[in-house]
Amino acid sequence: MIKAAILGFGTVGSGVAEVLSLNEDKITRTTGGISLKYIVDIRDFPGNRFESLLTKDFAVVENDPEVKIVVETIGGARIAYDFTKRCLLQGKTVVTSNKELVATHGIELMEIAKEHGCTYYFEASVGGGIPIIRPIAQCLASNNISEIYGILNGTTNYILTEMKKNGLSFDTALRQAQEMGYAEADPAADIEGHDVCRKICILAAMCFGHHVYPEDVPTEGIQNITAVDVDYAEANGYKIKLLGRALEHDGKAYAYVAPHLVPVDNLIADVEGVMNGIVVKGNAIGTAMFYGPGAGKMPTASAVVADVMDAAKHLKNPKKPNWADSDPEHTGNADDLEYVWYVRSDAKEGIGLEIAENEDEYVRITPAMTKQAVLHAYEGSKVFALIRVLQ
């Protein structure tokens, strides 16, 4: 019976404990048995059915040689980094749902794990309950992947869905998302694109082989999207979606986060509400999409426990790092690439095909060009909206 511990007993951590208990029989049949020995949290949980396992002392886990697998669901990249590193240094395999930690320190932690005969798992760090990390590493391993993109944040997708379906303004849709518990009181990480940025960093590294750091990824959120642009997009056969996107071009990998006009016949266009969808393009499989709940207690816990089970099977045969460290020869700045653009401005004359005109506003779809070239072309005009069009 393999002993495990959980660090952090919040939404995901408590879900992990529940899944381990709920599906104990199947987990035992598959792995030989996983026993939860400790749950570390600084808070008290009186009356909780796992209360007897709670401790406030991380050192108990760190120094217990019986504990072979540690689940980190603390979040953030400070305390979680310290605890994760200390566990790996002790040869304990760590399983996490922490996208910020993986995006920021993933390659370092994988290398530490390799040196100490254990593994760092992170399936649940992207897409919640959607299987994506393992499919890229295993099921699609025979493919050269040319591109991966997706709706990776349920909060922003819910807001954009409400703006389209019910004609809400951005501010009204955000307040509604907060009232329903989809958005935090401080929604900056979601609406400014930082959450998606961390996830696309991980996916880019998985697909193209080198670590991509969040600070190197151009990131735009949805805070400047208006109902006017949503309406113009819909009238011309598009939906506006916030996408994380990574692609290979001339031997380099490029990653970025930005709103896009997505054609309604694209697979990703029908991903609505708080759901997530991820599209992968490979030279053998063609185009495949992974769809499902991108967050939430039980979906995310499901992915975490799947990693725990995989870890239990590979304790004596640890997995190697999934990618190498960042290398400027293999990664580029996505702002240097050319895209087709939706431009709403006051310029009567402009580049591209005019698709709408309303009083002193003109809307055009440009040919493929860099962002800098678009801004130069409209220099001296007021540009009200500048949004990429997914091709």
C-alpha positions in Angstrom: 0.0 0.0 0.0 1.6 3.3 -1.2 1.4 6.2 1.2 0.5 9.6 -0.1 0.0 13.1 1.3 -1.9 16.3 0.2 -0.6 19.8 0.6 -3.5 22.2 0.7 -7.0 21.3 1.6 -8.9 23.8 -0.5 -11.2 23.1 -3.4 -8.9 20.8 -5.4 -7.2 19.3 -2.4 -10.4 18.2 -0.8 -11.6 16.9 -4.1 -8.5 14.7 -4.4 -9.2 13.2 -0.9 -12.8 12.6 -2.0 -11.9 10.9 -5.3 -9.3 8.7 -3.5 -12.0 7.6 -1.1 -14.9 7.4 -3.6 -13.0 5.2 -6.1 -10.8 3.3 -3.6 -11.8 -0.1 -5.0 -10.8 0.7 -8.6 -7.7 2.5 -7.5 -6.6 -0.5 -5.4 -7.3 -2.9 -8.3 -5.2 -0.8 -10.7 -2.3 0.3 -8.5 -2.3 -2.2 -5.5 -3.6 0.5 -3.2 -2.9 4.2 -2.3 -3.4 5.2 1.3 -3.7 8.9 2.2 -1.6 9.4 5.3 -1.5 13.2 5.8 -3.2 16.4 4.7 -1.3 19.6 5.3 -3.1 22.9 5.8 -2.7 25.8 8.2 -6.5 25.9 8.7 -8.8 23.8 10.9 -11.6 21.7 9.5 -13.7 20.6 12.5 -16.1 17.8 11.7 -14.5 17.1 8.3 -14.3 13.3 7.7 -10.6 13.6 6.9 -9.9 15.6 10.0 -7.8 12.9 11.6 -5.3 13.2 8.7 -4.8 16.9 9.1 -1.5 18.5 10.2 -0.2 22.0 10.1 3.4 20.9 9.9 4.8 20.3 6.4 8.0 18.8 7.9 6.0 15.7 9.0 5.4 14.9 5.4 8.9 15.9 4.2 10.6 13.7 6.7 8.4 10.6 6.6 10.1 8.0 4.4 6.8 6.1 4.1 5.2 8.9 2.0 6.1 8.3 -1.6 3.7 10.5 -3.4 2.8 14.1 -2.5 -0.1 16.0 -4.1 0.5 19.8 -4.2 -2.7 21.8 -4.4 -1.6 25.0 -2.6 -1.4 27.2 -5.7 0.9 30.1 -6.4 4.6 29.9 -7.0 6.1 30.8 -3.6 5.2 28.4 -0.7 4.2 25.7 -3.2 7.6 26.0 -4.9 9.5 25.6 -1.6 7.4 22.6 -0.5 7.6 20.9 -3.9 11.3 21.3 -4.2 11.9 19.9 -0.7 9.7 16.9 -1.5 11.5 16.2 -4.7 14.9 16.5 -3.0 13.7 13.7 -0.6 12.9 11.5 -3.6 9.1 11.9 -3.3 7.1 12.1 -6.5 5.0 15.2 -6.6 1.6 15.6 -8.4 0.3 19.1 -9.0 -2.6 21.1 -10.5 -0.6 24.3 -10.1 -0.2 25.9 -13.6 1.7 29.0 -12.2 4.3 26.8 -10.6 4.7 24.5 -13.7 4.9 27.5 -16.1 7.4 29.3 -13.9 9.6 26.5 -12.5 8.6 23.4 -14.3 11.9 22.5 -16.0 13.8 23.1 -12.8 11.5 20.9 -10.8 11.6 18.1 -13.4 15.4 18.1 -13.4 15.4 17.9 -9.6 13.0 15.0 -9.8 15.3 13.3 -12.4 18.3 13.7 -10.2 16.6 12.2 -7.1 14.8 9.3 -8.8 11.2 10.6 -8.7 8.8 12.3 -11.1 7.0 15.7 -11.3 3.4 15.2 -12.6 1.1 18.1 -13.8 -1.8 16.8 -15.9 -4.3 18.9 -14.0 -2.4 22.1 -14.5 -4.0 22.7 -17.9 -7.7 22.1 -18.8 -8.9 20.9 -15.4 -10.5 17.5 -16.0 -9.7 17.5 -19.8 -7.0 15.0 -20.6 -4.3 16.9 -22.6 -0.8 16.5 -21.1 -0.7 12.8 -21.3 -2.3 12.6 -24.8 0.3 15.0 -26.1 3.1 13.0 -24.5 1.8 9.5 -25.3 -1.2 9.3 -27.7 0.1 12.0 -30.1 3.8 11.1 -29.6 4.1 9.9 -33.2 3.0 13.3 -34.6 5.0 16.5 -35.3 2.6 19.0 -33.8 2.5 22.3 -35.7 0.0 24.2 -33.6 -2.0 24.0 -30.4 -4.6 26.6 -29.3 -7.7 26.7 -27.2 -10.1 28.3 -24.8 -8.3 27.7 -21.6 -10.2 29.8 -19.1 -13.8 29.3 -18.2 -14.4 32.7 -16.6 -13.5 34.7 -19.7 -15.4 32.2 -22.0 -18.5 32.6 -19.8 -18.2 36.4 -20.1 -17.8 36.4 -23.8 -20.7 33.9 -24.2 -23.0 36.1 -22.2 -22.0 39.2 -24.2 -22.9 37.4 -27.4 -26.1 35.5 -26.3 -27.7 38.1 -24.1 -26.2 41.3 -25.4 -24.5 42.2 -22.0 -21.8 44.7 -21.7 -18.4 43.4 -20.5 -18.9 45.0 -17.0 -22.3 43.5 -16.6 -21.2 40.0 -17.8 -18.2 40.2 -15.4 -20.4 41.1 -12.4 -22.7 38.2 -13.3 -19.7 35.8 -13.4 -18.7 37.0 -10.0 -22.2 36.6 -8.6 -22.3 33.0 -9.9 -18.9 32.2 -8.5 -17.1 31.8 -11.8 -15.0 34.9 -11.3 -12.9 36.0 -8.3 -13.5 39.3 -6.5 -10.2 40.3 -8.2 -10.6 38.8 -11.6 -7.4 40.2 -13.1 -5.6 36.9 -13.6 -8.5 35.7 -15.7 -9.7 38.7 -17.7 -6.1 40.0 -18.4 -5.1 36.7 -19.8 -2.5 35.7 -17.2 -4.2 32.4 -16.3 -4.3 31.4 -20.0 -0.7 32.5 -20.4 0.6 30.0 -17.8 -1.4 27.2 -19.5 -0.2 27.9 -23.0 3.4 28.1 -21.7 3.0 24.5 -20.5 1.3 23.3 -23.7 4.0 25.0 -25.9 6.7 23.3 -23.9 5.0 19.9 -24.2 4.5 20.3 -28.0 7.8 22.0 -29.0 10.3 20.7 -26.5 11.6 23.8 -24.8 10.4 25.7 -21.7 8.5 28.9 -22.4 8.4 31.4 -19.6 5.3 33.5 -19.0 7.2 36.8 -19.2 8.2 36.0 -22.7 4.6 35.4 -24.0 2.7 38.5 -25.4 -0.6 38.5 -23.4 -3.8 40.4 -24.0 -7.0 39.9 -22.1 -10.7 40.6 -22.9 -11.1 43.8 -20.8 -11.3 45.9 -23.9 -13.8 43.8 -25.8 -17.1 45.6 -26.3 -20.6 44.5 -27.2 -20.2 46.4 -30.4 -17.3 44.2 -31.6 -19.2 41.1 -30.5 -22.1 42.2 -32.7 -19.9 43.0 -35.7 -18.2 39.7 -35.4 -21.5 37.8 -35.2 -22.9 39.6 -38.2 -19.9 38.5 -40.3 -19.8 34.8 -39.2 -17.4 35.0 -36.2 -17.4 34.6 -32.5 -14.9 36.3 -30.2 -12.9 34.0 -28.0 -9.9 34.4 -25.8 -7.3 31.9 -27.0 -4.0 30.7 -25.9 -2.0 29.7 -29.0 1.3 28.2 -29.7 2.7 27.3 -33.2 5.9 26.4 -34.9 7.2 28.6 -37.7 10.5 28.3 -39.5 11.9 26.0 -36.8 10.9 28.2 -33.8 8.0 28.0 -31.4 5.8 31.0 -30.7 3.2 31.4 -28.0 0.8 34.2 -27.2 -2.6 35.0 -25.6 -5.2 37.2 -27.2 -8.8 37.6 -28.2 -9.6 36.2 -31.7 -12.5 36.4 -34.1 -13.1 32.6 -34.6 -15.1 31.5 -37.7 -18.4 29.9 -36.6 -17.5 26.7 -38.5 -14.3 26.2 -36.5 -14.5 23.4 -33.8 -13.6 25.9 -31.0 -16.4 28.3 -31.8 -19.1 26.1 -30.2 -17.3 25.9 -26.9 -19.5 28.1 -24.7 -20.0 29.1 -21.1 -17.4 27.9 -18.6 -16.3 25.0 -20.8 -12.8 24.7 -22.3 -11.7 23.3 -25.6 -8.2 22.6 -27.0 -7.3 22.1 -30.6 -4.2 20.2 -31.6 -2.8 20.0 -35.2 -0.5 17.1 -36.0 1.0 15.9 -39.3 -0.4 12.4 -38.8 -3.7 12.9 -36.9 -4.7 16.2 -38.6 -6.9 18.3 -36.3 -8.2 17.0 -33.0 -10.1 18.8 -30.3 -10.3 18.0 -26.6 -13.4 19.4 -24.8 -14.7 19.4 -21.3 -14.8 21.2 -17.9 -11.6 23.2 -17.5 -11.9 23.7 -13.8 -14.0 22.8 -10.8 -13.4 20.6 -7.8 -14.1 17.1 -9.0 -13.0 17.4 -12.7 -9.6 18.8 -11.6 -9.4 16.2 -8.8 -10.1 13.5 -11.3 -7.0 14.5 -13.3 -4.9 14.8 -10.2 -5.8 11.3 -9.0 -5.1 9.9 -12.4 -1.6 11.3 -12.1 -1.3 9.8 -8.6 -2.3 6.4 -10.0 0.2 6.7 -12.8 2.9 7.8 -10.2 2.1 4.7 -8.1 2.8 2.5 -11.1 6.1 4.2 -11.9 7.7 4.7 -8.5 10.5 2.3 -9.5 10.7 3.6 -13.1 10.4 7.4 -12.8 9.6 9.4 -15.9 12.1 11.8 -17.5 11.6 15.6 -18.0 9.1 16.4 -20.8 11.2 19.2 -22.3 14.5 21.1 -22.2 15.1 24.6 -20.8 14.3 27.8 -22.7 16.5 28.4 -25.8 16.3 31.6 -27.9 17.3 29.6 -30.9 14.1 27.6 -30.6 11.6 30.2 -29.4 10.5 33.5 -30.9 8.3 36.5 -30.1 4.8 36.0 -31.4 4.4 39.7 -32.0 6.8 39.3 -34.9 4.4 37.0 -36.8 1.8 38.1 -39.3 -1.9 37.7 -38.6 -5.2 38.7 -40.2 -6.7 41.5 -38.2 -10.2 42.9 -37.4 -9.8 46.7 -37.2 -12.5 49.1 -36.0 -11.4 52.7 -36.5 -12.5 56.2 -37.6 -10.4 55.9 -40.8 -12.6 56.2 -43.9 -9.8 54.8 -46.0 -7.9 51.8 -44.6 -6.2 48.5 -45.3 -8.3 45.4 -46.1 -11.9 44.5 -46.8 -14.6 46.8 -45.2 -17.2 44.6 -43.5 -19.2 47.3 -41.7 -19.8 51.1 -41.5 -21.7 53.0 -38.9 -21.6 56.8 -38.7 -18.0 57.6 -38.1 -16.8 54.0 -37.6 -15.4 51.7 -40.2 -14.7 48.0 -39.7 -12.2 46.1 -41.9 -10.5 42.7 -42.1 -6.9 43.2 -43.1 -4.5 40.9 -45.0 -1.9 39.0 -43.0 0.5 41.5 -41.4 2.3 42.2 -38.1 0.7 44.2 -35.3 3.3 46.9 -35.8 2.4 47.2 -39.5 -1.3 47.5 -38.7 -0.7 50.3 -36.2 1.6 52.1 -38.6 -1.0 51.9 -41.3 -3.6 53.5 -39.1 -1.3 56.0 -37.6 -3.1 59.3 -37.1 -6.5 57.5 -36.9 -8.4 56.4 -33.8 -8.3 52.6 -33.6 -11.2 51.5 -31.3 -10.5 47.7 -31.6 -7.7 45.6 -33.0 -8.4 41.9 -32.8 -6.7 38.9 -34.5 -8.8 36.7 -36.8 -8.1 32.9 -36.5 -7.2 31.4 -39.8 
